[in-house]
């Protein structure tokens, strides 16, 4: 069955994660995604190697599977001309250059809409398209810092620490994908495309909408998580076990007595401080300090079985190897197996969205630098001689 974006064409001129991950989702949705990279260099993510000995890039492979790859120097007038021809039959352009970069090459939204009024021109930036920081460059860590996320991580009195994944990039990429899909839906009604802008900063603020709303309503900065969540005063947090860690995701009233008995702290079941969700920070500090030694008496697996039996939500803290061994993750398609360019089967990250009528499928492996240049340009009417001339001039 064809994917939901079958028949759509996307031009991906993004770098690293924010733009390319959104475009990879479109490829999984069935779109023809053409990855445009600088000749001889490529996407910056190609240079994040696995090691000194292994020059493969997990970042490039993970963000660019299923795309057709061409090289094209957009900085050169001839390269910009080629890109404009591609835009004539494209539906979406995805980028995450510094604000104003594409415009300086004559490839901004107004430039391309004059060629193709149906084009959806989607750009991700670091701090937003407007304001005093619009022209500043940034990457994932900038979003985590500027958006306030890092101020919530860790424990009071310890240095701040970022999230150990490119979470700001990822959230921005999902916002970019949402904006593009909404713009395509709007185009079906109006016949015209539009400009879509997202940013690392905006994505981080949106991801913390509840916490920012708390600040606006109360004037109180939520503060550090301290093993749980600064605004959730129930039993919601991470506890050390005999052999690892486990997350307790709230204790419903019906399970409260059984929970405290299981931890051999039955007196807490009658403590009025812990009957609702309005305990003070001091009360929660006392409660966590009391529960911590109790959790250390059993293994993570033992606590998982116990909490499941009494109806308390939980999750073991797992590393990537343990998650990759989760049968449910495979059954749901979150991990898949695919064949690489050499025909070897390998595990890959699947698509997190399931659809019955138009299922999403990981669309192949990531392209080599310029792998499909000749084929793609041939589809757009360039002769072999014209392609050779563009290559000789360093345009492709």
C-alpha positions in Angstrom: 0.0 0.0 0.0 1.2 3.5 -0.8 2.2 5.8 2.0 0.2 8.9 2.9 2.6 11.2 1.0 3.0 9.0 -2.1 3.3 11.3 -5.1 4.7 14.2 -3.2 8.2 15.5 -3.7 10.4 17.0 -1.0 13.7 18.9 -1.5 15.8 18.5 1.7 18.6 21.0 1.9 18.9 20.6 5.7 21.9 19.8 7.9 22.5 17.5 10.8 19.1 16.7 12.6 16.4 19.4 12.7 15.6 19.6 9.0 16.8 16.1 7.8 14.8 14.2 10.5 11.6 15.9 9.4 12.4 15.0 5.8 13.2 11.4 6.8 9.7 11.1 8.2 8.3 12.3 4.9 10.3 9.6 3.2 8.8 7.0 5.5 5.4 8.5 4.6 6.1 7.7 0.9 7.3 11.0 -0.4 10.1 11.2 -3.0 12.7 13.0 -0.9 15.7 14.5 -2.7 18.6 15.2 -0.4 20.7 18.2 -1.7 24.3 18.4 -0.4 27.4 20.5 -1.0 29.7 18.8 -3.5 32.8 17.2 -2.0 31.6 17.8 1.6 28.0 16.9 2.1 25.8 17.2 5.2 27.7 18.2 8.3 26.4 15.0 9.9 28.6 12.9 7.6 31.6 14.1 9.6 30.4 12.8 13.0 32.1 9.4 12.7 31.6 6.3 14.8 35.3 6.3 15.6 38.7 7.1 14.2 38.7 3.7 12.6 35.1 3.5 11.5 34.2 6.5 9.3 30.5 5.7 9.1 28.1 8.2 10.6 25.1 7.2 12.7 23.7 10.7 12.5 23.7 10.7 8.7 22.4 7.2 8.4 19.7 7.7 11.0 18.4 11.0 9.6 18.6 10.4 5.8 17.4 6.9 5.1 15.1 6.5 2.1 16.2 9.7 0.3 17.8 10.1 -3.1 21.0 12.1 -2.8 22.4 14.7 -5.1 25.2 17.2 -4.9 24.5 20.8 -5.8 26.3 24.0 -4.8 23.5 26.4 -4.1 25.9 29.3 -3.5 26.8 29.4 -7.2 24.3 31.0 -9.6 24.3 27.9 -11.8 23.5 25.7 -8.8 20.7 28.0 -7.7 19.3 27.8 -11.2 19.3 24.0 -11.1 17.5 24.1 -7.7 14.8 26.4 -9.1 14.1 23.9 -11.9 13.7 21.2 -9.2 11.3 23.5 -7.3 9.0 23.7 -10.4 7.6 20.3 -9.6 8.3 20.0 -5.9 5.8 20.2 -3.1 8.1 21.0 -0.1 11.5 22.6 0.6 13.0 21.8 4.0 16.0 23.7 5.4 17.6 24.7 8.6 20.3 27.2 7.6 20.9 30.4 9.5 18.0 32.8 8.9 18.5 34.7 5.6 20.9 32.2 4.0 18.6 30.9 1.3 17.3 34.4 0.7 20.8 35.5 0.0 21.1 32.9 -2.7 17.8 33.9 -4.3 16.0 30.8 -2.9 13.8 32.3 -0.2 10.1 31.7 0.0 9.1 34.7 -2.1 11.7 33.7 -4.8 10.5 30.1 -5.0 6.7 30.9 -4.7 7.1 33.1 -7.8 8.2 29.9 -9.6 5.8 27.5 -7.9 2.9 29.1 -5.9 2.1 25.7 -4.4 5.5 25.3 -2.8 5.6 24.8 1.0 8.9 26.4 2.2 9.7 25.1 5.6 12.7 26.4 7.6 14.0 25.5 11.1 16.3 28.0 12.9 17.9 28.2 16.3 16.1 31.1 17.9 13.3 32.0 15.5 12.9 33.9 12.3 12.3 37.2 14.1 13.8 39.1 17.0 17.3 40.2 18.0 18.7 36.7 17.9 17.3 35.7 14.6 20.6 35.7 12.8 22.5 33.8 15.5 23.6 30.3 14.7 23.0 27.5 17.1 22.6 23.8 17.5 20.7 21.4 19.8 22.5 22.5 23.0 21.6 26.1 22.3 17.9 25.2 22.3 18.2 23.2 25.5 20.0 26.1 27.2 18.1 29.0 25.9 14.7 27.3 26.2 15.1 26.6 29.9 15.1 22.8 29.7 18.6 22.4 31.3 17.5 24.4 34.4 15.0 21.6 35.2 17.5 18.7 35.0 19.3 17.1 37.9 19.4 17.9 41.6 19.7 21.1 43.6 23.3 22.0 44.3 24.8 20.1 41.4 26.0 21.5 38.1 23.5 21.7 35.2 23.6 19.0 32.6 22.1 18.7 29.1 19.9 15.8 28.0 22.2 13.2 26.5 20.4 13.2 23.1 19.6 15.9 20.5 16.2 16.5 22.1 15.8 20.1 21.0 16.6 19.2 17.4 14.2 16.3 17.5 11.3 18.3 19.0 11.9 21.1 16.4 11.9 18.5 13.6 8.5 17.2 14.7 7.2 20.7 14.8 8.5 21.2 11.3 6.8 18.1 10.1 3.5 19.1 11.7 3.7 22.5 10.1 4.4 21.1 6.7 1.6 18.6 6.9 -0.8 21.3 7.9 0.4 23.5 5.1 -0.2 20.7 2.6 -3.7 20.3 3.9 -4.3 24.0 3.6 -3.0 23.9 0.1 -5.6 21.4 -0.9 -8.2 24.0 0.1 -6.6 27.2 -1.2 -4.3 26.0 -4.0 -1.4 27.9 -2.5 1.6 26.9 -0.4 3.1 29.0 2.3 6.1 29.6 4.5 6.6 27.5 7.7 9.0 28.5 10.4 10.0 26.6 13.5 13.0 26.8 15.8 14.9 25.0 18.5 13.9 27.7 21.1 10.3 27.6 20.1 10.2 23.9 20.3 11.7 23.8 23.8 9.2 26.4 25.0 6.2 24.5 23.5 7.5 21.2 25.0 7.4 22.9 28.5 4.0 24.6 28.0 2.7 23.3 31.4 5.7 24.4 33.3 5.8 27.8 31.7 2.1 28.3 32.3 2.8 27.4 36.0 5.4 30.2 36.0 3.0 32.7 34.4 0.2 31.8 36.8 2.2 31.7 40.0 5.4 33.6 39.3 7.3 30.6 40.7 10.2 29.1 38.7 9.7 25.3 38.9 13.3 24.5 39.6 15.2 21.2 39.3 13.6 17.8 38.9 15.4 16.3 41.9 14.7 12.8 40.7 11.1 13.5 39.8 9.2 16.5 38.5 9.3 19.9 40.2 5.5 20.4 39.8 4.2 16.9 40.5 4.1 16.3 44.3 3.0 12.7 44.2 5.2 9.6 44.1 6.6 10.4 40.7 10.3 9.8 40.3 13.3 7.6 39.9 14.4 5.3 42.7 17.6 3.2 43.1 17.0 -0.6 43.4 19.3 -3.4 44.4 20.8 -3.6 40.9 19.6 -0.6 39.0 16.9 2.1 38.9 13.2 2.2 38.4 10.7 4.9 37.7 7.4 5.1 39.7 4.9 6.9 37.7 2.4 7.9 40.4 0.5 5.8 42.9 -3.3 5.8 42.4 -5.4 6.1 45.6 -6.7 2.5 45.2 -3.1 1.2 45.3 -1.7 3.5 47.9 -2.0 1.1 50.9 -0.6 -1.8 49.0 2.3 0.3 47.8 3.4 1.4 51.2 3.0 -2.1 52.6 5.1 -3.5 49.8 7.8 -1.0 50.8 7.4 -1.9 54.4 6.4 1.6 55.3 2.7 1.0 56.2 2.6 4.1 58.5 2.9 6.3 55.4 -0.5 5.1 54.2 -2.1 7.0 57.1 0.1 10.1 56.8 -2.2 13.0 55.8 0.7 14.8 54.0 0.6 12.1 51.3 -3.1 11.7 50.7 -3.3 14.0 47.6 -1.1 15.9 45.2 -0.4 19.0 47.2 2.4 17.9 49.4 5.1 20.6 50.0 8.6 20.3 48.6 9.8 19.6 52.1 7.3 16.8 52.5 8.3 15.2 49.2 12.0 15.4 50.2 11.1 13.5 53.3 9.0 10.9 51.5 11.7 10.2 48.8 14.4 9.9 51.5 12.2 7.4 53.3 11.3 5.3 50.2 14.8 5.2 48.8 16.4 2.7 51.2 13.3 0.5 50.9 13.6 0.3 47.1 17.2 -0.7 47.5 16.2 -4.0 49.1 15.0 -5.6 45.9 16.1 -5.8 42.3 14.5 -3.9 39.5 12.8 -7.0 38.1 11.4 -7.8 41.5 10.0 -4.3 41.8 8.6 -4.4 38.3 6.7 -7.6 39.2 5.5 -6.2 42.5 4.3 -2.8 41.2 2.5 -4.4 38.3 0.7 -6.8 40.6 -0.6 -4.0 42.8 -1.6 -1.7 40.0 1.1 1.0 40.2 2.6 2.4 36.9 6.3 1.9 36.6 9.1 1.6 34.1 12.6 0.3 34.6 15.5 2.7 33.7 17.0 1.0 30.7 20.1 1.5 28.5 19.9 1.3 24.7 20.9 -2.4 24.7 18.1 -3.3 26.9 15.5 -1.2 24.9 16.7 -2.9 21.7 15.9 -6.2 23.3 12.3 -5.2 24.0 10.0 -7.6 22.1 7.2 -5.0 22.2 9.4 -2.4 20.6 10.0 -4.7 17.7 6.4 -5.8 17.5 5.2 -2.2 17.2 7.8 -1.4 14.5 9.8 1.0 16.6 12.8 -1.1 15.6 12.9 -2.8 12.2 15.3 -4.8 10.1 16.4 -3.6 6.6 19.0 -4.4 4.0 21.8 -1.9 3.5 23.4 -1.1 0.2 25.6 -4.2 0.4 22.5 -6.4 0.8 23.2 -7.1 4.5 20.3 -7.2 7.0 20.7 -4.7 9.8 18.6 -3.3 12.6 17.3 0.2 12.2 15.1 2.6 14.1 11.6 2.3 12.7 8.7 4.8 12.4 6.8 5.6 15.6 3.5 6.3 13.7 1.2 3.4 12.8 -1.5 3.9 10.1 -3.8 1.2 8.9 -4.8 2.4 5.4 -1.6 4.1 4.4 1.2 2.5 6.5 4.6 4.1 7.0 7.6 2.1 5.9 11.3 2.9 6.4 12.3 3.7 2.8 15.7 2.2 2.4 19.1 3.3 3.5 20.8 6.7 3.4 22.4 7.7 0.0 26.0 8.1 -0.7 27.2 11.6 -1.4 25.8 12.5 -4.8 24.7 9.0 -5.4 21.6 9.9 -7.5 22.8 13.2 -9.0 22.9 12.1 -12.6 19.6 10.2 -12.4 17.7 13.0 -10.7 19.0 15.7 -13.1 18.2 13.5 -16.0 14.6 13.3 -14.8 14.4 17.1 -14.9 15.6 17.3 -18.5 19.4 17.7 -18.2 21.4 16.0 -20.9 24.5 14.0 -20.2 26.6 16.8 -21.7 24.9 19.4 -19.5 25.4 17.3 -16.4 29.1 16.8 -17.3 29.5 20.6 -17.7 27.9 21.3 -14.3 30.3 18.8 -12.7 33.3 20.3 -14.5 32.3 23.7 -13.1 32.0 22.4 -9.5 28.2 23.0 -9.4 27.4 19.3 -8.7 
